[in-house]
Amino acid sequence: MSEMFRKKPFFLKSLLPLFVAFFAAAAFFISYNNYLLDKSLANLRVSLKKLERAEESDIAQTVKDILDDTFIMEVVRENLDATTLAKIEFTTQIVERVSESGDELLLEDALEFLRDVIERKEGDRAAIANTLDTVLINLNPVQRKENKASIERSIESLEKSLLSAQGLGLQKIHFEIARHQMLLKEWTKALENFDKIQEIDSDSTVAKQAMFYSAIVHKFQGDYLQAKEIFSQLKGDLSGEMQALTSFEEGDTLYRMGQFDAAAEIFESAFRTDPSLEINQIAQFRAGYIRIHDLKRVKDFDEAFGRGPGIRIEKITDFEPGEINKFYNLVVEEKTHQDLFDLIEEAPESKLVPSIARAYRNRGYNLARQGFELFRRGQYTQAFSRFIFSEEQFNLAIQIEPNDALAHTGKAIALFYLKDPESALEEARLAKSLDSKNSTVLANLGFVLAENLMVDEAIEEFTAALKLSPNSSILNYNLGTLYIIKGEREKAITSLKKAQLIDPEMVNTLNNIGYVYLLEKRYREAKRSFERVISLQEDYTEGRYNLAMLLYNLGRYEEAKKHFQRLQRLRPSYRKTKWFLSEIAEKEKEGFLLE
């Protein structure tokens, strides 16, 4: 008994304070999560986290639903932010497209706008609040919803005050009730209160606001025709950002109705009205998006392809263009209208938002990345079209930000693949003059130099780039490949082994290591390297071709035949595949023993 009583003071002194602190912290976080957390910002962060970690497009529908609810939270705020609303709505449309098409590359578009919105909203809050929000999101990354019971109590209280109000005061109360009902998605009740505002005084400022919100409600109900009529009627009575937001909503409504041409025209018209407003710049960007993805006015590039990139046949894997595939992942298929250049020139440069220039640059990079991947797969006509569009986007970015080195270096890559090596080199050198401390700028210059057979200069640029980014597998890979071309095999293996150490599953590196072994007649090691390549990526044509050719030269025709047949299914006209198959067929006729 005496020992038990001696343990109590120990418990009270040592453990009880810990329990108290734990429960106090838990109570604080629960209270903060329910009452102080910015639920709209929290949902944007949750959406961003889900999209960044998404492994399949199924998550897109979940994120779309979260963003729809977040849009409602934002639109009913007392001081709504037109640009934030436009970005959320545009992001929702992109995510919906991913959900329907499964094209996950488009998620980068959504991520770009989500990050912009989050940064914009965080800038208006205290650092400690942002930190607490981040902790809560990491602890519980789920959608935050409004407290239904709390909203209903607020509505009940507001309805009681209707009895003693009149005129403008009465309108304001109906307005607040309707906004609360929008949070609950009680669309019919919200419209009833907006209608009552019009009955009291249709010319008041509150009545104009009520018209805007009633159109939003009609849109959420799917009554797009009514919503479109209200937005169209209302925008002439407004000015500034509210007019721009109303035009944006009109365009969005037309888009939802499937009237893509009309929607694009509304967005472009808004930009022409006032190019200095960020929301109108987003509208112009969205117009281009519609023409690219919905109208799909892709020209026939067969004629243009005749002047396009030739097919380079080498045993060595083609160069990766710098670190272009590590930058952005947008996919676009159509040029923005040429007259956008004129509109940008007419806009005051000081008022053009840098994020819009970055958006065009991002789009250009990802078009180039898409083009490069298509080019490697042998889809040359499609690749050529991507590079045409890529150059257009870089030009738009440069129009807004002339000294953006990343836009110039990206344009250099596009120009190279459009068979304009001189202009490509000029752009790449210009990019370096603007920023000589950026590894991507140096790497892309090295790429253009290498493809122009200026190997020594290319090695210098890749070496300089590696000093800035020593852990880049792509830079080590490119440097090693250049040493192969120079015949310096020892240096080549050293660089390629570094690339392999950084990224053991980079098939380009393994393929080129195998090629060096092939040159040194280390056939067993070469075979292992090529087999490793196709075990990692079955449709990697360079590695399978090299393995098949090695087996053929070793007289192992049956094995070689299987790989060449697989290549013929993947790329029917790839290099000398048909020739090797015909040679193997002749050997079969001649009675060669096929092992």
C-alpha positions in Angstrom: 0.0 0.0 0.0 2.8 2.4 0.9 4.4 1.9 -2.6 1.1 2.7 -4.3 0.7 5.9 -2.4 4.3 6.8 -3.3 3.5 6.4 -7.1 0.6 8.8 -7.0 2.7 11.9 -6.5 5.0 10.7 -9.3 2.0 10.4 -11.6 0.7 13.8 -10.6 4.0 15.5 -11.0 5.3 13.8 -14.2 2.5 12.4 -16.3 -0.5 14.5 -15.5 1.0 17.7 -17.0 1.7 15.8 -20.2 -1.9 14.5 -20.4 -3.2 18.1 -19.7 -0.9 19.5 -22.4 -2.0 16.8 -24.9 -5.7 17.4 -24.4 -5.3 21.2 -24.4 -3.4 20.9 -27.7 -6.1 18.6 -29.1 -8.8 21.0 -28.0 -7.0 23.9 -29.6 -6.5 22.2 -32.9 -10.1 20.9 -33.0 -11.4 24.4 -32.2 -9.0 26.0 -34.7 -10.0 23.6 -37.4 -13.7 24.2 -36.8 -13.8 28.0 -36.3 -10.6 29.7 -37.3 -9.2 27.7 -40.2 -9.7 29.3 -43.6 -11.7 26.4 -45.1 -11.4 27.7 -48.6 -7.6 28.0 -48.4 -7.5 24.6 -46.7 -9.5 23.0 -49.5 -7.2 24.5 -52.1 -4.2 23.1 -50.3 -5.9 19.7 -50.0 -6.6 19.8 -53.7 -3.0 20.7 -54.5 -1.7 17.9 -52.3 -4.1 15.3 -53.9 -3.1 16.4 -57.4 0.6 16.4 -56.7 0.4 12.9 -55.4 -2.1 11.6 -57.9 -1.1 8.3 -59.5 -4.3 8.0 -61.5 -6.9 10.3 -63.1 -9.6 9.0 -60.8 -8.5 11.5 -58.2 -9.5 14.3 -60.6 -13.2 13.9 -60.0 -12.7 14.1 -56.2 -10.7 17.3 -56.6 -13.2 18.7 -59.0 -15.9 18.3 -56.3 -13.7 19.9 -53.7 -13.0 22.9 -56.0 -16.7 23.3 -56.8 -17.5 23.7 -53.1 -14.5 26.0 -52.7 -15.7 28.2 -55.5 -19.0 28.6 -53.6 -17.1 29.5 -50.4 -15.1 32.1 -52.2 -18.0 33.7 -54.2 -20.1 34.3 -51.1 -17.3 36.1 -49.3 -18.1 39.7 -48.4 -15.0 40.9 -50.3 -14.8 38.5 -53.2 -11.6 38.3 -55.3 -12.4 38.2 -59.0 -9.0 36.8 -60.0 -9.1 34.1 -57.4 -12.6 33.0 -58.5 -11.5 32.9 -62.2 -8.5 30.8 -61.4 -10.4 28.4 -59.3 -13.1 28.0 -61.9 -10.6 27.5 -64.7 -8.7 25.0 -62.6 -12.0 23.1 -62.0 -12.6 22.9 -65.8 -9.1 21.5 -66.4 -9.5 18.9 -63.7 -12.9 18.0 -65.1 -11.2 17.5 -68.5 -8.6 15.2 -66.9 -11.4 13.2 -65.1 -13.2 12.7 -68.4 -10.2 12.1 -70.7 -7.7 10.6 -68.4 -5.0 12.9 -69.8 -3.0 13.4 -66.6 -0.5 15.6 -68.4 -3.1 18.4 -68.2 -2.9 18.2 -64.4 0.2 20.5 -64.5 -2.1 23.3 -65.8 -4.3 22.9 -62.8 -1.3 22.7 -60.4 0.0 26.0 -61.8 -3.2 27.9 -61.2 -3.8 26.3 -57.8 -0.3 27.3 -56.6 -1.0 30.9 -57.8 -4.3 31.0 -55.9 -2.8 29.6 -52.7 0.1 32.0 -52.8 -2.3 34.9 -53.4 -4.5 33.9 -50.4 -1.5 33.2 -48.1 -0.2 36.7 -48.8 -3.1 38.2 -47.0 -2.7 36.2 -43.8 -0.3 36.1 -40.9 2.6 33.7 -41.2 1.6 31.9 -38.0 -1.9 31.3 -39.4 -0.5 29.8 -42.6 1.8 27.6 -40.5 -1.0 26.3 -38.3 -3.2 25.7 -41.4 -0.3 23.7 -43.0 0.1 21.6 -39.9 -3.6 20.8 -39.8 -3.7 19.9 -43.5 -0.7 17.6 -43.1 -2.3 15.9 -40.1 -5.7 15.5 -41.8 -5.6 16.1 -45.6 -9.4 16.0 -46.2 -11.9 18.5 -47.5 -13.2 21.0 -45.0 -16.9 21.8 -45.2 -19.0 24.5 -43.7 -20.7 23.9 -40.3 -24.3 23.3 -41.4 -25.8 23.8 -38.0 -23.9 27.1 -37.5 -25.1 28.4 -40.9 -28.7 27.4 -40.2 -28.6 29.3 -36.9 -27.3 32.4 -38.7 -30.1 32.1 -41.2 -32.7 31.8 -38.4 -31.3 34.9 -36.7 -31.3 36.9 -40.0 -34.9 35.9 -40.8 -36.0 37.2 -37.4 -34.5 40.6 -38.2 -36.5 40.8 -41.4 -39.6 41.9 -39.4 -38.1 45.2 -38.3 -36.2 46.1 -41.5 -37.3 48.0 -44.6 -35.9 49.4 -47.8 -32.2 49.0 -48.4 -31.7 47.4 -44.9 -34.3 44.8 -45.8 -32.6 44.1 -49.1 -29.2 43.6 -47.4 -30.8 41.0 -45.0 -32.3 39.1 -47.8 -29.0 39.2 -49.5 -27.2 37.8 -46.5 -29.8 35.0 -46.1 -29.4 34.0 -49.8 -25.6 33.9 -49.5 -25.9 31.6 -46.5 -28.3 29.4 -48.4 -25.8 29.2 -51.2 -23.3 27.7 -48.8 -25.9 25.0 -48.0 -26.7 24.6 -51.7 -30.3 25.5 -51.1 -30.5 27.0 -54.6 -34.3 27.5 -54.8 -34.5 29.3 -51.4 -31.5 31.5 -52.4 -33.2 32.5 -55.6 -36.4 33.4 -53.7 -34.5 35.8 -51.6 -32.7 37.3 -54.6 -36.1 37.8 -56.2 -37.4 39.6 -53.2 -34.5 42.0 -53.4 -35.5 42.9 -57.0 -39.1 43.4 -55.8 -38.1 45.9 -53.2 -35.8 48.1 -55.5 -34.4 46.8 -58.7 -32.1 49.8 -59.2 -30.2 49.6 -56.0 -26.5 48.4 -55.8 -27.7 45.4 -53.7 -30.1 44.5 -56.5 -27.2 44.5 -59.0 -25.2 42.2 -56.7 -28.3 40.0 -56.3 -28.6 39.6 -60.1 -25.0 38.5 -60.3 -25.5 35.9 -57.6 -28.8 34.7 -59.0 -27.0 34.0 -62.3 -24.3 32.0 -60.4 -27.1 30.0 -58.7 -28.8 29.3 -62.1 -25.4 28.1 -63.4 -25.0 25.7 -60.5 -28.5 24.5 -61.1 -27.6 23.8 -64.7 -30.0 26.5 -66.1 -27.2 27.9 -68.3 -29.5 29.8 -70.7 -31.0 31.8 -67.8 -27.5 32.4 -66.3 -26.1 33.5 -69.7 -29.0 36.0 -70.2 -28.4 37.6 -66.8 -24.6 37.8 -67.1 -25.0 39.4 -70.6 -27.5 41.9 -69.4 -25.7 42.8 -66.2 -22.1 43.3 -67.5 -23.1 46.6 -69.2 -24.2 48.1 -65.8 -20.9 47.2 -64.1 -17.3 48.4 -64.3 -13.8 47.3 -63.3 -13.2 43.9 -61.9 -16.9 43.1 -61.3 -17.6 43.7 -65.0 -14.6 41.5 -65.9 -15.8 38.8 -63.6 -19.3 39.0 -65.0 -17.8 38.6 -68.6 -15.7 35.7 -67.4 -18.8 34.0 -65.9 -20.7 34.6 -69.1 -17.9 33.0 -71.1 -17.8 30.1 -68.6 -21.5 29.6 -69.0 -21.3 29.5 -72.7 -18.5 27.0 -72.4 -20.7 24.7 -70.3 -23.4 25.0 -72.9 -21.0 23.7 -75.5 -20.8 27.0 -77.4 -17.0 27.0 -77.5 -16.6 29.6 -80.3 -18.9 32.1 -78.5 -17.1 31.4 -75.2 -13.7 32.1 -76.7 -14.9 35.3 -78.2 -16.3 36.5 -74.9 -13.0 35.8 -73.2 -11.0 37.5 -75.9 -13.4 40.5 -75.9 -12.9 40.9 -72.2 -9.1 41.1 -72.7 -9.5 43.7 -75.4 -11.7 45.8 -73.1 -9.0 46.1 -70.4 -5.8 44.1 -70.9 -4.3 45.4 -67.6 -6.7 43.4 -65.4 -5.3 40.0 -64.4 -8.6 38.4 -64.6 -8.9 39.5 -68.3 -5.4 38.1 -68.9 -6.6 34.8 -67.5 -9.6 35.1 -69.8 -7.4 35.5 -72.8 -5.3 32.5 -71.7 -8.5 30.5 -71.4 -9.6 31.5 -74.9 -6.5 30.0 -76.2 -7.1 26.8 -74.2 -10.6 26.5 -75.7 -9.3 26.8 -79.2 -6.6 24.3 -78.5 -8.5 21.6 -76.6 -12.2 22.0 -77.5 -12.2 23.4 -81.0 -9.1 21.4 -82.0 -8.4 23.4 -85.1 -5.2 21.6 -85.7 -3.9 22.3 -89.2 -2.8 19.6 -91.6 1.0 19.5 -91.1 1.8 17.0 -93.8 3.1 19.8 -96.1 4.9 21.6 -93.3 6.4 18.3 -92.2 8.2 18.1 -95.6 10.3 21.0 -94.3 10.4 19.4 -90.8 13.0 17.5 -88.8 14.8 14.7 -90.5 15.0 11.2 -89.0 18.4 10.9 -87.3 19.6 7.2 -87.4 22.2 6.5 -84.8 23.0 3.7 -82.5 23.5 6.2 -79.7 20.3 7.4 -78.1 19.5 11.0 -79.2 20.3 13.8 -76.8 17.9 14.8 -74.1 17.3 18.5 -74.6 18.9 19.9 -71.4 16.6 19.4 -68.5 13.5 20.3 -70.5 11.6 17.2 -69.3 12.1 18.2 -65.7 10.3 21.5 -66.1 6.6 21.4 -66.8 4.0 19.0 -68.0 1.3 20.9 -69.9 0.0 19.6 -73.2 -1.4 21.8 -75.9 -2.2 21.1 -79.5 -3.1 24.5 -81.2 -1.6 27.9 -81.7 -3.0 30.9 -79.9 -4.4 33.4 -82.4 -1.7 35.7 -83.9 -3.6 38.9 -83.0 -2.8 38.2 -79.4 0.6 39.8 -80.1 -1.1 43.0 -81.0 -3.2 42.9 -77.9 -0.2 42.4 -75.7 1.7 45.3 -77.4 -1.3 47.6 -76.7 -1.4 46.7 -73.0 0.7 48.8 -70.7 3.7 46.6 -69.9 3.8 47.6 -66.3 0.3 46.2 -65.8 0.9 42.8 -67.5 1.0 40.2 -64.7 4.3 38.2 -64.7 2.3 35.0 -63.8 0.6 35.2 -67.2 4.0 35.3 -68.9 5.0 32.3 -66.8 1.9 30.5 -67.9 2.7 30.9 -71.5 6.3 29.9 -70.9 5.1 26.8 -69.0 2.9 25.9 -71.9 5.8 26.3 -74.3 8.1 24.1 -72.3 5.5 21.3 -72.1 4.7 21.5 -75.7 8.4 21.1 -76.4 8.5 18.2 -74.0 5.5 16.6 -75.6 7.0 17.2 -79.1 10.3 15.6 -78.0 8.6 12.5 -76.7 6.5 12.2 -79.9 9.7 12.6 -81.9 11.4 9.8 -80.1 8.4 7.5 -80.7 8.6 8.2 -84.4 5.4 10.3 -84.5 7.1 13.0 -86.5 4.1 14.9 -87.9 2.5 15.3 -84.5 5.9 16.2 -83.0 6.4 18.9 -85.6 3.0 20.5 -84.7 3.9 20.5 -81.0 7.1 22.4 -81.7 5.3 25.0 -83.9 2.9 25.6 -81.0 5.7 25.6 -78.5 7.6 28.4 -80.3 4.4 30.4 -80.4 3.9 30.2 -76.6 7.5 31.1 -76.0 7.1 34.2 -78.2 4.1 35.2 -76.2 6.0 34.9 -73.0 8.9 36.9 -74.4 6.5 39.6 -75.6 5.5 40.1 -71.9 8.9 39.4 -70.3 11.6 40.1 -72.9 14.5 39.3 -70.6 13.2 35.9 -69.4 16.1 33.6 -70.1 14.0 30.4 -69.6 11.6 31.5 -72.3 14.5 32.2 -74.7 16.2 28.9 -74.0 12.9 27.0 -74.5 12.4 28.8 -77.8 15.8 27.6 -78.8 14.8 24.0 -78.4 11.6 24.5 -80.4 13.5 26.2 -83.2 16.1 23.4 -83.3 13.3 20.8 -83.9 11.8 23.1 -86.5 15.0 22.7 -88.5 16.3 26.3 -87.8 19.6 25.5 -86.1 21.1 28.9 -86.7 18.2 30.7 -85.0 18.2 28.1 -82.3 21.8 28.7 -81.5 21.2 32.5 -81.5 18.4 32.1 -79.0 20.3 29.8 -76.8 23.3 32.2 -76.7 20.9 35.1 -75.9 19.5 33.1 -73.0 22.9 32.6 -71.6 23.7 36.3 -71.9 20.6 36.9 -69.8 21.3 34.3 -67.2 24.7 32.5 -67.2 24.1 30.9 -63.8 21.1 28.8 -64.7 21.9 25.1 -65.4 18.9 24.7 -67.7 20.0 27.6 -69.8 23.5 26.2 -70.1 22.3 22.7 -70.7 20.0 23.7 -73.5 22.8 25.7 -75.1 25.0 22.6 -74.8 22.2 20.6 -76.5 22.0 23.0 -79.5 25.8 23.1 -79.8 26.0 19.3 -79.7 23.4 18.9 -82.3 25.3 21.4 -84.5 28.3 19.1 -84.0 30.1 21.8 -82.0 31.1 19.1 -79.6 33.9 20.9 -77.7 31.8 23.9 -76.9 28.9 21.7 -76.0 31.1 19.9 -73.5 32.1 23.2 -71.9 28.5 24.2 -71.4 27.4 20.8 -70.0 30.5 20.9 -67.7 29.5 24.4 -66.5 25.9 23.3 -66.0 27.0 20.4 -63.9 28.9 22.7 -61.5 25.5 24.3 -60.8 23.5 21.0 -60.8 26.0 18.2 -59.9 23.2 15.8 -59.1 21.6 15.9 -62.6 21.5 12.5 -64.2 20.5 14.1 -67.6 23.5 16.5 -67.6 25.9 13.6 -66.8 24.2 11.5 -69.4 24.6 14.2 -72.1 28.2 14.8 -71.2 29.0 11.1 -71.4 27.3 10.8 -74.8 29.4 13.7 -76.1 32.5 11.9 -75.0 31.3 8.8 -76.9 31.1 11.0 -80.0 34.6 12.3 -79.3 35.9 8.8 -78.9 36.9 9.4 -75.3 35.4 6.2 -73.9 36.9 6.3 -70.5 35.5 9.8 -69.8 32.2 8.6 -71.4 31.9 5.7 -69.0 32.8 7.9 -66.0 30.0 10.4 -66.8 27.5 7.7 -67.7 28.2 5.8 -64.5 27.6 9.0 -62.5 24.3 9.4 -64.3 23.5 5.8 -63.5 24.4 6.2 -59.9 22.0 9.2 -59.6 19.2 7.5 -61.6 19.7 3.7 -61.8 16.6 3.3 -64.0 17.4 5.9 -66.6 17.2 3.7 -69.8 19.1 6.3 -71.9 22.1 5.9 -69.7 22.0 2.1 -69.6 21.7 2.0 -73.4 24.7 4.2 -74.0 26.8 2.3 -71.4 25.9 -0.8 -73.3 27.0 0.9 -76.5 30.4 1.8 -75.1 30.8 -1.9 -74.1 29.8 -2.8 -77.6 32.6 -0.6 -79.0 35.1 -2.1 -76.7 33.9 -5.7 -77.6 32.8 -6.4 -74.1 29.8 -8.2 -75.5 28.6 -10.0 -72.4 28.5 -6.7 -70.5 26.9 -4.9 -73.4 24.2 -7.6 -73.6 23.5 -7.3 -69.9 23.1 -3.6 -70.2 20.7 -3.8 -73.1 18.7 -6.5 -71.4 18.4 -4.2 -68.3 17.1 -1.4 -70.6 14.2 -3.4 -72.0 13.4 -5.0 -68.6 12.8 -1.4 -67.4 11.0 -0.2 -70.5 9.8 -2.8 -72.9 9.0 -0.4 -75.7 12.4 1.4 -75.6 13.3 1.0 -79.2 17.0 2.1 -79.1 17.9 -0.5 -76.4 15.9 -3.4 -78.1 17.4 -2.5 -81.5 21.0 -2.5 -80.0 20.3 -5.9 -78.3 18.9 -7.4 -81.4 21.8 -6.2 -83.5 24.3 -7.5 -81.0 22.6 -10.9 -81.0 22.6 -11.0 -84.8 26.3 -10.2 -84.9 26.9 -13.0 -82.4 25.1 -15.4 -84.7 22.2 -15.9 -82.3 19.6 -15.3 -85.0 16.5 -16.8 -83.4 16.9 -14.5 -80.4 17.7 -11.5 -82.6 14.6 -12.3 -84.7 12.3 -12.1 -81.7 13.5 -8.7 -80.8 13.4 -7.4 -84.4 9.8 -8.7 -84.7 8.9 -6.9 -81.5 10.5 -3.7 -82.9 8.5 -4.1 -86.1 5.3 -4.0 -84.1 6.5 -1.0 -82.1 8.0 1.0 -85.0 7.4 -0.7 -88.4 10.1 1.4 -90.2 12.7 1.7 -87.4 16.2 1.8 -88.8 17.2 -1.4 -90.5 14.7 -3.7 -88.7 13.1 -4.9 -92.0 16.6 -5.5 -93.5 17.7 -7.6 -90.6 14.5 -9.6 -90.6 14.9 -10.3 -94.3 18.5 -11.4 -93.8 17.5 -13.7 -91.0 14.8 -15.2 -93.2 17.4 -15.8 -95.9 19.6 -17.6 -93.4 16.7 -19.8 -92.4 16.2 -20.8 -96.0 19.9 -21.5 -96.3 19.6 -23.9 -93.4 21.5 -21.9 -90.7 21.1 -23.4 -87.3 19.0 -21.0 -85.3 19.9 -21.1 -81.7 
